[in-house]
Each structure stands twice: as structure tokens, then as C-alpha cells.
Amino acid sequence: MNMTASAPEFTIARTLNARRELVWRAWTEKNDLAAWLPSTPLESISFDVREGGRYRYTMVNKQTGQEYHTGGVLCSLTSFLSNGSSSPGVPPMIPSRAPLS
């Protein structure tokens, strides 16, 4: 029997009542992520928003000080506009993330 090991994967999908560009910024801009996840110190956040780019941030339990590290690789970026075009000031892509191994 030939068994190959692979990293565990999961997908979370959610519909948000927010404009796409706001959700984009919440996941790709340090100040916006820190405001959305207030347990995430600004200095722990890094993004390289491009295909193959990495992201990292650390959430901290304010009561215990325990840290929860999050990070991964942006596997692909997909246009979120139905016609594939973008308008000025609107980010044209959304990230597809994969955990760091």
C-alpha cells in the first residue's frame, strides 16, 4: 500500500455584509487587520500580497499572554469583480491562502 502524507487542510467560507474593498483591506493592511482583530499587535503583522507571497500575524490572549501564530502563503489571487476589470481605488484581487508548512 502506498500512502502519502499531506498537510491537513480546511476551508472557511463566509458571506460578509461589507464592501469587497473593505474586506480586502481588513486582510491585507496592517492597521485594518489590527483594528478588526484587536488582540493582534501591529508589530506582529506582515503581508506580501502577491501570488507566492507570505503573510503572518500573532493574536495574543490579553488575559493569559498566550500567543496564537497565524501565517501562510497566498497561493493565488483571483479577481473578485464579475467582469474581471477593476475601477480606480478598488483592489482587483482577493487572496487564496495556504498555511505555512
Buried (B, 14 or more C-beta within 10 A) or exposed (E): EEEEEEEEEEEEEEEEEEEEBEBBBBBBBBEBBBEBBEEBBEEBBEBEBEEEBBBBBBBBEEEEEEEEEBEBBBEEBEEBBEEEEBEEEEBBBBBBBBEEE
